[in-house]
Amino acid sequence: MQNGSFHTTPEARLLIHVARRTMDAARVKQVRSLAHEELDWGKILKLAQRNGLLPLLFFHLNQNCPEVMPAEPAQFLRDYFQKNSAFNLLLSGELLSLLRMFEENEIQAVGYKGPALALTLYGNLSLRQFCDLDIIVRDVDVWRATDLLIGRGFEPHFDIPPKKRQAFIRLGYVRLFRREAGRILVELHWRLAPRFFGARFDEAGWWRRLTAIKIRETEVSTPAAEDLLLMLSIHGAKDLWEKLEWVAGIAELVRGTDLDWQAVWKQAKWMRCERMLVLGLHLAGNLLEAPVPDEVLARIRDCPKLVERANQIADGFFSDIAPSKGLGAQLACHLALKDKAVDKLRYCVRLALTTTPVDWATMQLPGPLSFAYPILRAARLTKKYAVGADQNTSLRSG
């Protein structure tokens, strides 16, 4: 990766060193060497927070070279680490409770990201920042699962009218719930991304390939490593690679797993996410030295625009100003990561016409006029994008 103007600073190099499960002696030596430079600890803490790296930063420095941390940042990191650990334990207990509830009601459910991902990648619940629980169920079980969550005190982010439920399942991919004034958040998924995003989901194969992991001595289902790699790549692409820790997740998965690369590439092609996978692996290999396969290097050499996109993302991790997540930035990134021209066209058409609860709430049309929702959505998005209004609105919400 070509050197950018941000990720070569000493603060950036420090965060790159700690964005991993383990640090060897050579890396610890480099961190100690960095401590002799004029480190801006305010900037380090700000960037670590934004990139989801505060737990890893404290853990590695405290374990290997505590002397490099000034007293005030050290105390802040220690307090944060303890609070994050306690909250992660709380969420892991809540996850196990919800999974038991679903099992008792004959709903197969899988914990995705959150506690399961922390243990899969780092072997330690305390080493990831997460604020919600992601649970995947089959699409036919969404409404029963919804009723069970509501019975446990969770409130849905949107009320979906019964007549819109079928369309919501077909066009969407997640339903949001909150409890305790938003302290406990649950994302109930039935696929990986909204329909307009264009990433296909091999539902039958995904459920068949599930493996298991133990959370607090309880065995729970989790995605197979090859599926997880594709899921992390799609998630990063969908949400514009917001955090360096997302890259670290891919790097740890590649380092710690004997992946079936032939199956990965075959599945990525079928799912229409080859460029998303290549970008995620390229970031993991070049920023965090993950042992990516030669095929990634060959594909990157043939795609200079993808290298340019990777450089922009890498610089964004360490910029003083967080990169834009507005509609324009999302459109540009999503289109750049489509495998074929037809995928780009399909994305644009579906984005314009795929209605969401936001559209339904904006104007409630009687049944005979419901055909007009896609037209209203197209007009709403066109106005928002053309005028530049609400540029921080995410495509995820509408």
TAPE-V646947 format. One record per pair of residues at least 12 apart in sequence whose C-alpha atoms are under 10 Angstrom apart, sorted by the first residue. I is the first residue (numbers start at 1). J is the second residue. Records with the same first field share a line. If there is no record, write none. Layout:
I->J  J
//
This chain:
1->282  283  285  286  287  307  308  310  311  314
2->286  307  308  310  311  314
3->311  314  315
4->311  312  313  314  315  316  318
5->311  314  315  316  318  319
6->314  315  316  317  318  319  320
7->287  311  314  315  316  317  318  319
8->315  318
9->39  318
10->31  33  34  35  37  38  39  40  44
11->34  35  37  38  39  40  41  42  43  44  45  47  48  318
12->43  44  47  48  315  317  318  319
13->30  31  34  287  318
14->27  30  31  32  34  35  39  44  48  57
15->31  44  45  47  48  51  53  54  56  57  244  245  318
16->53  57  244  245  248  287  288  289
17->30  31  56  57  60  287  288
18->31  53  54  55  56  57  58  59  60  61  248  288
19->48  51  52  53  54  55  56  57  60  244  245  246  247  248  249  251  252  287  288
20->53  56  57  60  121  122  127  245  247  248  249  251  252  288  290
21->56  59  60  121  122  123  124  127  248  249  251  252  255  256
22->56  59  60  122  252
23->60  61  63  64
24->64
25->64
27->64
28->60  61  64  65
29->64  65
31->61  64  65  68
32->61  64  65  66  67  68
33->68
34->68
35->65  67  68  69  70
36->68
41->69  70  72  73  74
42->73
43->318  319  320
44->57  73  318
45->57  73  76  77
46->318  320
47->243  244  317  318  319  320  321  322
48->243  244  245  317  318
49->129  243
50->242  243  244  245  317  318  322
51->129  241  242  243  244  245  246  247  317  318
52->127  128  129  130  242  243  244  245  246
53->127  128  129  243  244  245  246  248
54->76  77  78  80  81  84  127  128  129  245
55->77  78  80  81  82  84  85  126  127  128  129
56->77  81  122  126  127  128  129  245
57->77  81  127
58->73  74  75  76  77  78  79  80  81  127
59->77  78  81  126  127
60->127
61->74
62->74  77  78
81->126  127  128  129
82->126
83->126
84->125  126  127  128  129  130  131
85->124  125  126  127  128  129
86->125  126
87->125  126  129  130  131  183  184
88->114  115  118  125  126  127  128  129  130  131  132
89->115  125  126  215  216
90->184
91->114  115  130  131  132  133  184  185  186
92->111  114  115  116  125  133  215  216
93->115  215  216
94->133  184  186
95->110  111  114  115  116  132  133  134  135  186  215
96->111  115  215  216  218  219  220
98->111  133  135  145  148  149  152  186
99->111  135  220  221
100->220
101->145  148  149  152
102->137  141  144  145  148  149
105->144  145  148
106->141
107->137  138  140  141  142  144  145
108->136  137  138  141  145  207  221
109->135  136  137  138  141  145  188  189  190  207  220  221  222
110->134  135  136  137  138  188  189  207  210  212  220  221  222  223
111->133  134  135  136  137  188  189  220  221  222  223
112->133  134  135  136  187  188  189  221  222  223  228  231
113->128  130  132  133  134  135  222  223  228  231  232
114->128  129  130  131  132  133  134  135
115->127  128  129  130  132  133  134  215  216
116->133  134  212  213  214  215  220  221  222  223
117->130  213  222  223  228  249  253
118->130  249
119->213  214  215
120->213  214  222  225  249  252  253  256  257
121->248  249  250  251  252  253  254  255  256  257
122->249  252  253  256
125->215  216
128->245  249
129->245
131->183  184  185  186
132->176  177  178  182  183  184  185  186  187
133->176  177  184  185  186  187  188
134->174  176  185  186  187  188  189
135->174  186  187  188  189  190
136->173  174  187  188  189  190  191  192  222
137->174  188  189  190  191  207
138->189  190  191  203  204  207
139->166  169  170  173  174  189  190  191  203
140->169  190
141->190
142->165  169  174  175  188  189  190
143->165  169
145->188
146->175  176  177  188
149->177  178  179  186  188
150->177  178  179
152->179
153->177  178  179  180
154->176  177  178  179  180  181  182  184  185  186
155->176  177  178  179  180  181  182  185  186
156->175  176  177  178  179  185  186  187
157->175  176  177  178  357
158->175  176  177  357  358  361
159->357  361
160->175  356  357  360  361
161->357  360
163->367
164->356  357  360  370
167->354  355  356
168->194  354  355  356  357
169->189  190  191  194  195
170->190  191  194  195  354
171->193  194  195  196  350  354  355  356
172->189  190  191  192  193  194  195  196  197  354  355  356  357  396
173->187  188  189  190  191  192  193  194  195  396
174->186  187  188  189  190  191  192  193  194  396
175->187  188  189  190
176->188  189
190->203
191->203  231
192->230  231  232  234  235  238
193->231  234  235  238  396
194->238  350  351  354  356  395  396
195->347  350  351  354
196->346  347  348  349  350  351  352  353  354  355  395
197->234  238  334  335  338  343  344  346  347  348  350  351  395  396
198->271  272  273  334  338  343  344  346  347  348  350  351
199->231  234  238  268  270  271  272  273  276  338  343  347
200->267  268  269  270  271  272  273
201->231  267  270  271  272
202->227  267  270  271
205->227
206->223  224  226  227  228
207->221  222  223  224
208->223  224
209->222  223  224  225  226  227
210->222  223  224  225  227
211->223  224  225
212->224
224->259
225->253  254  256  257  258  259  260  264
226->253  254  257  258  259  260  261  262  263  264  265  267  268
227->263  264  267  268
228->249  250  253
229->249  250  251  253  254  259  264  268  277  280  281
230->250  264  265  267  268  271  273  274  276  277  280
231->250  273  277
232->246  247  249  250  253  276  277  280
233->246  247  249  250  268  273  274  275  276  277  278  279  280  281
234->268  271  273  274  275  276  277  280  337
235->276  280
236->250  276  277  279  280
237->273  275  276  277  279  280  330  333  334  336  337
238->276  330  331  333  334  337  395  396
239->325  330  333  334  394  395  396
240->313  323  324  325  329  330  331  332  333  334
241->279  280  283  310  313  314  316  317  333
242->313  316  317  322  323  324  325
243->313  314  316  317  318
244->283  284  287  288  313  314  316  317  318
245->317
246->280  284
247->279  280  281  282  283  284  285  287  288  290  314
248->280  283  284  285  287  288  289  290
249->280  284
250->277  280  281  283  284  285  288  290
251->280  281  282  283  284  285  287  288  289  290  291  292
252->284  288  290  291
253->290
254->281  284  285  290  291  292  293
255->289  290  291  292
256->290
261->293  295
264->277
265->277  278  295
269->339
272->337  338  339  340  343
273->337  338  339
274->299  337  338  339
275->296  299  300  303  306  336  337  338  339  340
276->306  334  336  337  338  339
277->296  337
278->292  295  296  297  299  300  306  337
279->296  299  300  306  307  309  310  337
280->296  310
281->293  296  297
282->296  297  299  300  306  307  310
283->307  310  311  313  314
285->297
286->310  314
287->314
305->336  337
306->336  337
309->333  336  337
313->333
324->391  392
325->391  392  393  394  395
326->385  388  389  390  391  392  393  394  395
327->381  384  385  388  389  390  391  392  393  394  395
328->385  386  388  391  392
329->391  392  394
330->393  394  395
331->347  348  351  395
334->347  348
335->347  348
349->378
350->374  378
351->374  377  378  381  395  398
352->374  375  376  377  378  379  380  381  382
353->372  373  374  375  376  377  378  379  381
354->373  374  375  377  378  398
355->373  374  375  376  377  378  398
356->373  374  377  396  397  398
357->397  398
358->377  397  398
359->373  374  376  377  380  398
360->373  376  377
362->376  377  380
363->376
377->398
381->395  398
//
